[in-house]
Amino acid sequence: QIFPPKQLPRLLEQILPADVPASQLAFASAVARQLRQVAMSLELEPSAAKASAEVSASLRSRLRAASESAPLVCEPPSGDEAVAEEVCATLMEVAPLTVFSVGEIVKGLYSVDLALTVPPSADVDSAAARRGVVLDAASPEDAQAPRDPWVTLKLRHLSRLGWSIQWLPTQRWRTWEEEERIGFVRGLLPDKERT
């Protein structure tokens, strides 16, 4: 269980004691990111509903204050700039008019390595209007899911925030032939642009 209902509030109480103002708590950037992820999980994750119900209003307020008062340090991009550049180059070849950005920051917490802006239209619902790629340099080519729990929650949170995200281990991209790469990039596009 990722969010144990009885233990999570006790753990948060130890990290965020009631007698210390959030502004006086100092966390390393990695810990601050984890606190933000916990706060977001309590809001977004159905699996965290029981744990969320056990977190008192004052503790939730301290968690929010501590995560918001910590320096805004987003996670770094995947770190594999070469693959990111190759995916972008393939996208520009396949769909040169597609608007995209590299390293888009979502909620001050998550980095989407390649974010496509899909203009709203009658045949694209609003949930699919934000599409992106999250590169994963840690998972092997044949991985079925991310190895890193941070990436797993990131993908789930992005989905719950309205993103249509494709997870791509960078080692997989490196083994693909050109046709497989083109097929992957076409899969990012709205149906009418995939030809």
Backbone as ProteinMPNN parsed JSONL, in Angstrom:
{"seq_chain_A": "QIFPPKQLPRLLEQILPADVPASQLAFASAVARQLRQVAMSLELEPSAAKASAEVSASLRSRLRAASESAPLVCEPPSGDEAVAEEVCATLMEVAPLTVFSVGEIVKGLYSVDLALTVPPSADVDSAAARRGVVLDAASPEDAQAPRDPWVTLKLRHLSRLGWSIQWLPTQRWRTWEEEERIGFVRGLLPDKERT", "coords_chain_A": {"N_chain_A": [[0.832, -1.174, 0.0], [0.717, 2.09, -1.009], [-0.145, 4.415, 0.228], [-0.626, 4.189, 3.276], [-3.393, 4.29, 5.403], [-3.423, 4.702, 8.254], [-0.754, 5.045, 9.027], [0.35, 7.083, 7.418], [-0.582, 9.729, 8.25], [0.73, 9.845, 10.766], [3.413, 9.723, 10.031], [3.605, 12.101, 8.527], [3.114, 13.92, 10.585], [5.474, 13.662, 12.036], [7.33, 14.687, 10.26], [6.337, 17.21, 9.818], [6.004, 18.883, 12.328], [3.555, 20.144, 14.614], [4.253, 22.231, 16.307], [6.163, 23.73, 15.022], [6.53, 26.346, 12.814], [5.706, 26.24, 9.339], [7.27, 27.839, 7.712], [9.693, 27.815, 8.999], [10.708, 25.343, 8.637], [13.157, 23.541, 6.978], [13.871, 22.046, 3.995], [15.646, 19.776, 1.911], [15.893, 20.025, -1.677], [15.029, 17.665, -2.974], [13.498, 16.418, -0.993], [11.538, 18.346, -0.618], [10.284, 18.217, -3.13], [9.228, 15.644, -2.888], [7.416, 16.034, -0.786], [5.627, 17.756, -2.058], [4.702, 16.009, -3.962], [3.416, 14.095, -2.371], [1.388, 15.709, -1.28], [-0.001, 16.333, -3.647], [-0.743, 13.766, -4.39], [-2.539, 13.102, -2.352], [-4.635, 14.663, -3.127], [-5.241, 13.869, -5.767], [-5.09, 11.065, -6.176], [-7.062, 8.217, -6.293], [-6.445, 5.93, -4.842], [-5.404, 6.989, -2.577], [-7.437, 7.94, -1.076], [-8.483, 6.957, 1.402], [-6.311, 7.382, 3.137], [-6.099, 10.132, 2.833], [-8.462, 10.96, 4.029], [-7.829, 10.503, 6.66], [-5.986, 12.405, 7.286], [-5.709, 15.236, 9.128], [-7.312, 18.489, 9.004], [-5.63, 20.544, 9.9], [-3.098, 19.371, 9.683], [-3.037, 18.864, 6.948], [-3.054, 21.481, 6.072], [-0.562, 22.336, 7.068], [1.107, 20.66, 5.564], [0.56, 21.582, 2.963], [1.423, 24.26, 3.269], [4.144, 23.865, 3.918], [5.06, 22.555, 1.624], [4.609, 24.495, -0.253], [6.125, 26.625, 0.665], [8.697, 25.818, 0.425], [11.635, 26.086, -1.633], [10.919, 26.487, -5.078], [11.595, 23.902, -6.845], [11.756, 22.155, -9.57], [11.608, 18.816, -10.868], [14.416, 17.552, -12.671], [14.734, 17.445, -16.307], [14.675, 14.377, -18.274], [17.363, 13.947, -18.719], [18.528, 12.895, -20.9], [19.47, 14.316, -23.396], [20.153, 13.867, -26.063], [18.372, 11.888, -27.057], [15.973, 13.263, -26.669], [16.334, 15.378, -28.479], [16.398, 13.9, -30.869], [13.792, 12.823, -30.947], [12.341, 15.196, -31.184], [13.343, 16.112, -33.662], [12.399, 14.095, -35.347], [9.65, 14.484, -35.021], [9.426, 17.041, -36.191], [9.996, 16.385, -38.81], [7.916, 14.598, -39.481], [5.537, 15.98, -38.856], [5.606, 18.967, -39.556], [4.239, 21.35, -38.877], [3.381, 21.151, -36.323], [2.951, 22.391, -33.062], [5.121, 22.558, -30.388], [6.773, 22.127, -27.192], [9.798, 21.942, -25.287], [10.719, 20.35, -22.339], [8.601, 21.218, -20.637], [7.125, 22.561, -17.73], [4.979, 21.317, -15.265], [2.609, 22.197, -12.924], [4.635, 23.187, -11.32], [6.208, 21.094, -10.592], [6.539, 18.713, -12.141], [8.347, 17.666, -15.046], [7.713, 17.642, -18.453], [9.082, 16.061, -21.053], [8.705, 16.439, -23.845], [6.247, 18.42, -25.031], [3.227, 18.615, -26.674], [1.131, 20.918, -28.276], [-2.128, 20.73, -28.892], [-4.428, 22.098, -30.929], [-7.694, 23.113, -29.858], [-10.533, 21.452, -31.133], [-13.434, 20.258, -32.905], [-13.139, 17.517, -33.124], [-11.288, 16.788, -31.238], [-11.121, 16.098, -27.942], [-11.09, 17.994, -24.859], [-9.547, 16.74, -22.902], [-7.627, 15.427, -24.316], [-6.15, 17.424, -25.349], [-3.702, 18.213, -24.35], [-0.765, 16.792, -24.904], [2.022, 14.638, -24.453], [5.47, 13.571, -24.032], [7.26, 11.568, -21.843], [10.436, 10.948, -21.141], [12.51, 8.236, -20.149], [15.366, 7.519, -18.724], [16.285, 5.611, -16.998], [14.981, 3.153, -17.104], [15.041, -0.101, -18.65], [15.216, -1.122, -22.132], [13.207, -3.063, -22.683], [11.321, -2.705, -20.722], [8.133, -2.773, -19.127], [6.934, -0.999, -17.537], [7.76, 1.966, -15.641], [10.793, 1.862, -13.71], [11.334, 3.494, -11.607], [9.691, 4.739, -8.807], [8.98, 7.428, -8.537], [8.674, 8.284, -11.208], [6.541, 6.681, -11.941], [4.404, 7.677, -10.312], [4.439, 10.277, -11.275], [3.588, 9.938, -13.961], [0.985, 9.002, -13.5], [-0.115, 11.199, -12.115], [0.114, 13.252, -14.044], [-1.628, 12.273, -15.973], [-4.039, 12.404, -14.541], [-4.219, 15.095, -14.384], [-5.06, 15.838, -16.833], [-3.419, 15.322, -19.02], [-2.328, 13.544, -21.906], [-0.105, 11.206, -21.904], [2.84, 9.769, -23.211], [4.997, 7.32, -22.242], [8.421, 6.731, -22.528], [11.108, 4.679, -22.567], [14.438, 5.615, -22.923], [16.369, 3.901, -23.884], [14.895, 2.135, -25.415], [14.066, 3.752, -27.564], [16.548, 4.127, -28.76], [17.072, 1.606, -29.858], [15.193, 1.287, -31.815], [14.288, 1.135, -35.262], [14.12, 3.474, -38.012], [11.445, 3.518, -39.019], [9.955, 2.569, -36.82], [10.404, 4.612, -35.018], [9.189, 6.759, -36.349], [6.571, 5.806, -36.363], [6.002, 5.849, -33.605], [6.118, 8.638, -33.09], [4.081, 9.542, -34.789], [1.938, 8.459, -33.434], [1.625, 10.245, -31.388], [0.243, 12.346, -32.397], [-2.884, 14.052, -33.19], [-5.647, 12.176, -34.555], [-6.372, 13.072, -37.181], [-4.008, 14.136, -38.133], [-2.176, 12.138, -38.469], [-1.401, 10.928, -40.863]], "CA_chain_A": [[0.0, 0.0, 0.0], [1.538, 3.294, -1.126], [-0.648, 5.415, 1.162], [-1.286, 3.504, 4.398], [-4.256, 5.283, 6.049], [-3.104, 4.997, 9.66], [0.645, 5.431, 9.191], [0.709, 8.309, 6.7], [-0.699, 10.931, 9.1], [1.783, 9.829, 11.799], [4.663, 10.073, 9.362], [3.553, 13.528, 8.213], [3.25, 14.644, 11.86], [6.897, 13.672, 12.407], [8.04, 15.554, 9.319], [5.754, 18.552, 9.912], [5.472, 19.017, 13.687], [2.599, 21.239, 14.794], [4.843, 23.336, 17.063], [7.163, 24.432, 14.211], [5.909, 26.961, 11.633], [6.183, 25.701, 8.056], [8.316, 28.718, 7.185], [10.958, 27.52, 9.672], [11.165, 24.014, 8.232], [14.042, 23.607, 5.816], [13.972, 20.747, 3.344], [16.428, 19.682, 0.678], [14.976, 20.115, -2.819], [14.432, 16.349, -3.24], [12.463, 16.195, 0.024], [10.457, 19.286, -0.93], [9.545, 17.631, -4.258], [8.462, 14.503, -2.387], [6.277, 16.574, -0.043], [4.656, 18.235, -3.048], [4.104, 14.835, -4.594], [2.48, 13.534, -1.395], [0.227, 16.602, -1.236], [-0.741, 16.144, -4.889], [-1.333, 12.42, -4.339], [-3.712, 13.141, -1.475], [-5.72, 15.322, -3.861], [-5.549, 13.276, -7.071], [-5.054, 9.607, -6.233], [-8.146, 7.47, -5.659], [-5.869, 4.981, -3.877], [-5.024, 7.731, -1.374], [-8.649, 8.513, -0.473], [-8.581, 6.598, 2.824], [-5.246, 8.092, 3.84], [-6.45, 11.549, 2.799], [-9.511, 11.171, 5.026], [-7.213, 10.413, 7.986], [-5.124, 13.57, 7.49], [-6.509, 16.332, 9.687], [-7.272, 19.757, 8.269], [-4.44, 21.321, 10.282], [-1.926, 18.705, 9.108], [-3.1, 19.122, 5.508], [-2.651, 22.878, 5.927], [0.894, 22.386, 7.269], [1.718, 20.014, 4.4], [0.439, 22.534, 1.855], [2.297, 25.406, 3.544], [5.55, 23.442, 3.828], [5.416, 22.255, 0.233], [4.584, 25.744, -1.019], [7.151, 27.558, 1.128], [10.007, 25.314, 0.006], [12.02, 26.641, -2.934], [10.3, 25.818, -6.215], [12.613, 23.173, -7.594], [11.125, 21.108, -10.361], [12.497, 17.713, -11.202], [15.126, 17.823, -13.918], [14.306, 16.613, -17.433], [15.182, 13.008, -18.23], [18.818, 13.935, -18.734], [18.997, 12.326, -22.154], [19.203, 15.359, -24.381], [20.3, 13.348, -27.42], [17.105, 11.257, -27.452], [14.975, 14.333, -26.754], [16.568, 16.07, -29.754], [16.011, 13.005, -31.965], [12.335, 12.762, -30.978], [11.91, 16.493, -31.732], [13.679, 16.147, -35.086], [11.456, 13.2, -36.028], [8.361, 15.173, -35.012], [9.467, 18.128, -37.177], [9.938, 15.762, -40.145], [6.609, 13.969, -39.68], [4.46, 16.982, -38.755], [6.362, 20.219, -39.384], [3.426, 22.456, -38.368], [2.996, 20.871, -34.939], [3.521, 23.284, -32.053], [5.555, 21.786, -29.223], [7.804, 22.73, -26.348], [10.7, 20.974, -24.67], [10.926, 20.577, -20.908], [7.505, 21.991, -20.043], [6.933, 22.32, -16.298], [3.57, 21.192, -14.905], [2.341, 22.387, -11.496], [5.878, 23.494, -10.623], [6.736, 19.857, -10.033], [6.899, 17.699, -13.13], [8.845, 18.082, -16.343], [7.308, 16.84, -19.602], [10.228, 16.243, -21.95], [8.215, 16.999, -25.1], [4.821, 18.722, -24.862], [2.581, 19.046, -27.903], [-0.077, 21.709, -28.11], [-3.111, 20.33, -29.887], [-5.485, 23.115, -30.915], [-9.039, 22.574, -29.629], [-11.392, 21.348, -32.308], [-14.6, 19.418, -32.667], [-12.792, 16.097, -33.042], [-10.293, 16.555, -30.183], [-11.695, 16.526, -26.662], [-10.17, 18.818, -24.068], [-8.62, 15.891, -22.152], [-6.535, 15.014, -25.187], [-5.544, 18.614, -25.917], [-2.319, 18.301, -23.89], [-0.096, 15.515, -25.144], [3.44, 14.769, -24.205], [6.363, 12.421, -23.907], [8.153, 11.532, -20.696], [11.558, 10.048, -21.403], [12.965, 7.536, -18.95], [16.728, 7.021, -18.954], [16.618, 4.579, -16.011], [14.342, 1.869, -17.397], [15.621, -0.781, -19.81], [14.49, -1.118, -23.399], [12.042, -3.952, -22.683], [10.497, -2.455, -19.528], [6.702, -2.589, -19.352], [6.556, 0.109, -16.658], [8.958, 2.605, -15.086], [11.416, 1.282, -12.519], [11.387, 4.524, -10.58], [8.345, 5.075, -8.32], [8.731, 8.847, -8.82], [8.171, 8.367, -12.581], [5.212, 6.055, -11.939], [3.435, 8.655, -9.794], [4.429, 11.404, -12.203], [2.731, 9.574, -15.087], [-0.394, 8.952, -13.004], [-0.569, 12.559, -11.814], [-0.06, 13.981, -15.298], [-2.864, 11.773, -16.575], [-5.165, 12.945, -13.776], [-4.249, 16.538, -14.638], [-5.566, 16.055, -18.182], [-2.419, 15.069, -20.048], [-2.193, 12.248, -22.555], [1.359, 11.075, -21.851], [3.503, 8.549, -23.667], [6.234, 7.033, -21.515], [9.368, 6.135, -23.47], [12.481, 4.435, -22.127], [15.349, 6.105, -23.961], [17.064, 2.751, -24.483], [13.998, 1.59, -26.449], [14.184, 4.64, -28.735], [17.844, 3.884, -29.401], [17.078, 0.331, -30.59], [14.205, 1.314, -32.885], [14.608, 1.564, -36.62], [13.461, 4.74, -38.352], [9.994, 3.339, -39.149], [9.382, 2.474, -35.476], [10.457, 5.959, -34.457], [8.146, 7.541, -37.017], [5.293, 5.301, -35.853], [5.811, 6.372, -32.252], [5.835, 10.074, -33.185], [2.732, 9.694, -35.369], [0.988, 8.121, -32.382], [1.447, 11.406, -30.52], [-0.545, 13.348, -33.102], [-4.326, 13.792, -33.325], [-5.945, 11.238, -35.644], [-6.397, 13.698, -38.519], [-2.652, 14.526, -38.535], [-1.295, 10.965, -38.425], [-1.081, 10.381, -42.181]], "C_chain_A": [[0.885, 1.249, 0.0], [1.148, 4.327, -0.073], [-1.368, 4.728, 2.321], [-2.076, 4.506, 5.243], [-3.865, 5.645, 7.479], [-1.682, 5.528, 9.823], [0.996, 6.761, 8.53], [0.541, 9.558, 7.561], [0.389, 10.984, 10.186], [3.133, 10.225, 11.21], [4.702, 11.564, 9.044], [3.688, 14.378, 9.474], [4.714, 14.718, 12.291], [7.692, 14.625, 11.52], [7.617, 17.007, 9.497], [5.163, 18.768, 11.305], [4.614, 20.278, 13.838], [3.216, 22.449, 15.488], [5.923, 24.103, 16.299], [6.462, 25.027, 12.988], [6.537, 26.422, 10.343], [7.325, 26.532, 7.487], [9.676, 28.454, 7.833], [11.488, 26.125, 9.351], [12.013, 24.157, 6.975], [14.204, 22.2, 5.256], [14.894, 20.843, 2.142], [15.447, 19.649, -0.492], [14.314, 18.776, -3.124], [13.308, 16.055, -2.255], [11.276, 17.116, -0.236], [9.621, 18.77, -2.099], [8.686, 16.466, -3.787], [7.25, 14.978, -1.58], [5.198, 17.086, -0.997], [3.955, 17.06, -3.719], [3.103, 14.164, -3.653], [1.219, 14.392, -1.342], [-0.636, 16.425, -2.487], [-1.418, 14.776, -4.908], [-2.582, 12.396, -3.476], [-4.907, 13.79, -2.168], [-6.18, 14.52, -5.071], [-5.747, 11.764, -7.069], [-6.254, 8.956, -5.557], [-7.624, 6.492, -4.599], [-5.451, 5.663, -2.58], [-6.233, 8.279, -0.627], [-8.759, 8.198, 1.016], [-7.53, 7.337, 3.638], [-5.57, 9.583, 3.911], [-7.498, 11.867, 3.848], [-8.961, 11.164, 6.452], [-6.322, 11.622, 8.308], [-5.991, 14.734, 7.952], [-6.361, 17.596, 8.847], [-6.024, 20.558, 8.62], [-3.169, 20.693, 9.712], [-1.885, 18.932, 7.6], [-2.65, 20.551, 5.22], [-1.139, 23.025, 6.091], [1.63, 21.766, 6.087], [1.693, 20.961, 3.207], [1.399, 23.708, 2.052], [3.766, 25.031, 3.401], [5.95, 23.185, 2.382], [5.427, 23.52, -0.618], [5.666, 26.719, -0.589], [8.558, 27.091, 0.756], [10.353, 25.923, -1.347], [11.414, 25.814, -4.067], [11.387, 25.172, -7.069], [11.929, 22.014, -8.29], [12.131, 19.981, -10.585], [13.229, 18.055, -12.495], [14.525, 17.009, -15.061], [15.022, 15.266, -17.365], [16.702, 12.928, -18.212], [19.385, 13.36, -20.017], [18.654, 13.29, -23.285], [19.276, 14.844, -25.807], [18.997, 12.709, -27.897], [16.013, 12.309, -27.58], [15.118, 15.075, -28.083], [16.138, 15.209, -30.932], [14.488, 12.897, -32.077], [11.795, 14.06, -31.582], [12.176, 16.564, -33.232], [12.722, 15.264, -35.885], [10.08, 13.84, -36.1], [8.344, 16.274, -36.072], [9.44, 17.58, -38.606], [8.54, 15.245, -40.45], [5.49, 15.006, -39.732], [5.076, 18.352, -38.512], [5.558, 21.389, -38.823], [2.996, 22.264, -36.914], [3.716, 21.822, -33.992], [3.887, 22.432, -30.848], [6.573, 22.575, -28.421], [8.614, 21.606, -25.716], [10.863, 21.346, -23.199], [9.849, 21.419, -20.255], [7.298, 21.572, -18.582], [5.435, 22.343, -15.984], [3.444, 21.268, -13.386], [3.616, 22.645, -10.69], [6.589, 22.267, -10.095], [7.284, 18.913, -11.087], [7.377, 18.321, -14.43], [8.338, 17.103, -17.401], [8.37, 17.108, -20.666], [9.835, 16.869, -23.284], [6.713, 17.181, -24.952], [4.265, 19.263, -26.168], [1.336, 19.847, -27.552], [-1.007, 21.343, -29.246], [-4.23, 21.359, -29.844], [-6.848, 22.472, -30.676], [-9.82, 22.546, -30.934], [-12.522, 20.398, -31.979], [-14.226, 17.954, -32.483], [-11.693, 15.795, -32.022], [-10.899, 17.024, -28.875], [-10.645, 17.237, -25.83], [-9.17, 17.982, -23.295], [-7.429, 15.473, -23.003], [-5.781, 16.208, -25.757], [-4.105, 18.816, -25.458], [-1.707, 16.918, -24.025], [1.386, 15.694, -24.906], [4.165, 13.448, -24.115], [7.197, 12.612, -22.651], [9.213, 10.493, -21.01], [12.053, 9.471, -20.083], [14.327, 6.913, -19.245], [17.095, 5.872, -18.024], [16.06, 3.204, -16.355], [14.955, 1.227, -18.642], [14.678, -0.771, -21.006], [13.185, -1.914, -23.335], [11.117, -3.748, -21.477], [9.042, -2.233, -19.936], [6.161, -1.415, -18.542], [7.834, 0.726, -16.106], [9.486, 1.851, -13.864], [11.321, 2.217, -11.324], [9.972, 4.875, -10.109], [7.982, 6.543, -8.546], [8.121, 8.993, -10.217], [6.769, 7.76, -12.663], [4.154, 7.026, -11.443], [3.325, 9.872, -10.715], [3.485, 11.115, -13.377], [1.259, 9.548, -14.671], [-0.929, 10.35, -12.737], [-0.802, 13.354, -13.093], [-1.347, 13.555, -15.995], [-4.083, 12.363, -15.864], [-5.284, 14.47, -13.936], [-4.641, 16.859, -16.083], [-4.577, 15.851, -19.308], [-2.582, 13.672, -20.626], [-0.687, 12.056, -22.74], [1.805, 9.723, -22.399], [4.816, 8.43, -22.91], [7.171, 6.307, -22.471], [10.733, 5.939, -22.822], [13.447, 4.834, -23.25], [16.12, 4.963, -24.622], [16.213, 2.104, -25.577], [14.118, 2.422, -27.715], [15.467, 4.339, -29.494], [17.868, 2.594, -30.223], [16.118, 0.331, -31.773], [14.818, 1.731, -34.211], [13.805, 2.83, -36.907], [11.939, 4.604, -38.434], [9.309, 3.235, -37.788], [9.358, 3.842, -34.803], [9.352, 6.839, -35.046], [6.77, 7.107, -36.519], [4.991, 5.816, -34.457], [5.405, 7.839, -32.3], [4.454, 10.312, -33.787], [1.66, 9.396, -34.329], [0.745, 9.264, -31.405], [0.464, 12.409, -31.102], [-2.041, 13.027, -33.063], [-4.576, 12.931, -34.565], [-5.841, 11.87, -37.024], [-5.004, 14.073, -39.015], [-1.709, 13.342, -38.671], [-0.873, 10.437, -39.79], [0.264, 10.819, -42.669]], "O_chain_A": [[1.702, 1.439, 0.901], [2.006, 5.032, 0.458], [-2.598, 4.689, 2.342], [-1.502, 5.471, 5.748], [-3.974, 6.81, 7.864], [-1.439, 6.38, 10.677], [1.852, 7.491, 9.031], [1.452, 10.385, 7.6], [0.907, 12.059, 10.487], [3.896, 10.97, 11.824], [5.72, 12.219, 9.267], [4.308, 15.441, 9.44], [5.145, 15.727, 12.85], [8.619, 15.289, 11.985], [8.427, 17.922, 9.349], [3.942, 18.83, 11.449], [4.912, 21.327, 13.266], [2.759, 23.574, 15.286], [6.535, 25.019, 16.847], [5.862, 24.29, 12.206], [7.743, 26.182, 10.276], [8.237, 25.998, 6.857], [10.706, 28.831, 7.274], [12.597, 25.772, 9.754], [11.614, 24.826, 6.021], [14.622, 21.281, 5.961], [14.924, 21.857, 1.444], [14.287, 19.28, -0.311], [13.142, 18.751, -3.5], [12.277, 15.502, -2.638], [10.127, 16.7, -0.086], [8.394, 18.867, -2.075], [7.548, 16.312, -4.23], [6.174, 14.389, -1.679], [4.006, 16.876, -0.771], [2.76, 17.117, -4.006], [2.049, 13.712, -4.099], [0.107, 13.865, -1.359], [-1.863, 16.374, -2.395], [-2.542, 14.646, -5.392], [-3.57, 11.748, -3.822], [-6.056, 13.501, -1.835], [-7.373, 14.489, -5.375], [-6.504, 11.242, -7.888], [-6.443, 9.13, -4.353], [-8.281, 6.258, -3.585], [-5.175, 4.989, -1.588], [-6.075, 9.007, 0.353], [-9.093, 9.078, 1.81], [-7.829, 7.86, 4.711], [-5.338, 10.222, 4.938], [-7.441, 12.917, 4.488], [-9.56, 11.754, 7.352], [-5.949, 11.833, 9.462], [-6.9, 15.161, 7.24], [-5.407, 17.747, 8.084], [-5.421, 21.183, 7.748], [-2.258, 21.412, 9.302], [-0.816, 19.167, 7.036], [-1.949, 20.801, 4.239], [-0.503, 23.76, 5.335], [2.659, 22.284, 5.654], [2.701, 21.12, 2.518], [2.101, 24.106, 1.123], [4.549, 25.79, 2.829], [7.047, 23.551, 1.962], [6.172, 23.607, -1.594], [6.09, 27.556, -1.385], [9.501, 27.882, 0.772], [9.455, 26.242, -2.128], [11.401, 24.584, -4.009], [12.011, 25.825, -7.906], [11.571, 21.017, -7.664], [13.343, 20.18, -10.499], [12.694, 18.784, -13.33], [13.876, 15.991, -14.818], [15.871, 15.048, -16.501], [17.265, 11.941, -17.739], [20.602, 13.341, -20.202], [17.686, 13.102, -24.022], [18.547, 15.323, -26.675], [18.562, 12.96, -29.021], [15.207, 12.25, -28.509], [14.117, 15.366, -28.738], [15.573, 15.724, -31.897], [13.952, 12.88, -33.185], [10.884, 14.021, -32.408], [11.324, 17.027, -33.991], [12.287, 15.641, -36.973], [9.409, 13.751, -37.128], [7.35, 16.427, -36.782], [8.922, 18.234, -39.511], [8.035, 15.432, -41.557], [4.593, 14.91, -40.571], [5.069, 18.845, -37.384], [6.155, 22.346, -38.33], [2.322, 23.123, -36.345], [4.924, 22.034, -34.1], [3.06, 21.672, -30.344], [7.154, 23.55, -28.897], [8.158, 20.466, -25.627], [11.112, 22.503, -22.86], [10.152, 22.254, -19.402], [7.297, 20.386, -18.254], [4.718, 23.262, -16.38], [4.083, 20.51, -12.657], [3.661, 22.347, -9.496], [7.475, 22.377, -9.247], [8.381, 18.375, -10.934], [6.88, 19.361, -14.861], [8.507, 15.891, -17.27], [8.535, 18.239, -21.122], [10.545, 17.732, -23.798], [5.984, 16.207, -24.766], [4.769, 20.249, -26.705], [0.587, 19.49, -26.643], [-0.72, 21.607, -30.413], [-4.914, 21.482, -28.828], [-7.135, 21.407, -31.224], [-9.775, 23.485, -31.729], [-12.559, 19.806, -30.9], [-14.914, 17.224, -31.77], [-11.216, 14.663, -31.95], [-11.165, 18.214, -28.705], [-9.447, 17.095, -26.074], [-8.055, 18.438, -23.044], [-6.349, 15.199, -22.479], [-4.869, 16.031, -26.564], [-3.352, 19.529, -26.121], [-2.103, 15.985, -23.326], [1.939, 16.77, -25.132], [3.568, 12.371, -24.12], [7.767, 13.679, -22.423], [8.919, 9.303, -21.13], [12.019, 10.13, -19.044], [14.418, 5.899, -19.936], [18.116, 5.217, -18.237], [16.618, 2.191, -15.933], [15.342, 1.927, -19.577], [13.495, -0.451, -20.887], [12.169, -1.48, -23.878], [10.216, -4.557, -21.251], [8.756, -1.595, -20.949], [5.077, -0.9, -18.819], [8.882, 0.079, -16.101], [8.718, 1.28, -13.089], [11.239, 1.778, -10.177], [9.137, 5.269, -10.923], [6.809, 6.869, -8.726], [7.16, 9.741, -10.396], [5.911, 8.274, -13.38], [3.115, 7.187, -12.082], [2.24, 10.423, -10.904], [2.672, 11.965, -13.74], [0.393, 10.02, -15.407], [-2.067, 10.658, -13.089], [-1.807, 14.054, -13.214], [-2.069, 14.389, -16.542], [-5.045, 12.773, -16.512], [-6.332, 15.05, -13.652], [-4.564, 18.012, -16.509], [-4.879, 16.182, -20.454], [-2.933, 12.732, -19.913], [-0.076, 12.664, -23.619], [1.224, 8.682, -22.091], [5.646, 9.339, -22.94], [6.757, 5.367, -23.15], [11.441, 6.91, -22.554], [13.272, 4.423, -24.397], [16.482, 5.057, -25.795], [16.751, 1.584, -26.555], [14.254, 1.878, -28.811], [15.474, 4.3, -30.725], [18.618, 2.504, -31.195], [16.215, -0.532, -32.645], [15.73, 2.556, -34.273], [12.922, 3.205, -36.137], [11.218, 5.485, -37.966], [8.206, 3.751, -37.612], [8.403, 4.183, -34.104], [8.671, 7.569, -34.324], [5.902, 7.947, -36.28], [3.854, 6.178, -34.157], [4.455, 8.243, -31.629], [3.731, 11.199, -33.334], [0.594, 10.012, -34.341], [-0.243, 9.249, -30.67], [-0.087, 13.234, -30.372], [-2.423, 11.866, -32.919], [-3.793, 12.963, -35.514], [-5.283, 11.268, -37.941], [-4.831, 14.309, -40.211], [-0.53, 13.54, -38.966], [-0.029, 9.543, -39.844], [0.676, 10.441, -43.766]]}, "name": "protein", "num_of_chains": 1, "seq": "QIFPPKQLPRLLEQILPADVPASQLAFASAVARQLRQVAMSLELEPSAAKASAEVSASLRSRLRAASESAPLVCEPPSGDEAVAEEVCATLMEVAPLTVFSVGEIVKGLYSVDLALTVPPSADVDSAAARRGVVLDAASPEDAQAPRDPWVTLKLRHLSRLGWSIQWLPTQRWRTWEEEERIGFVRGLLPDKERT"}
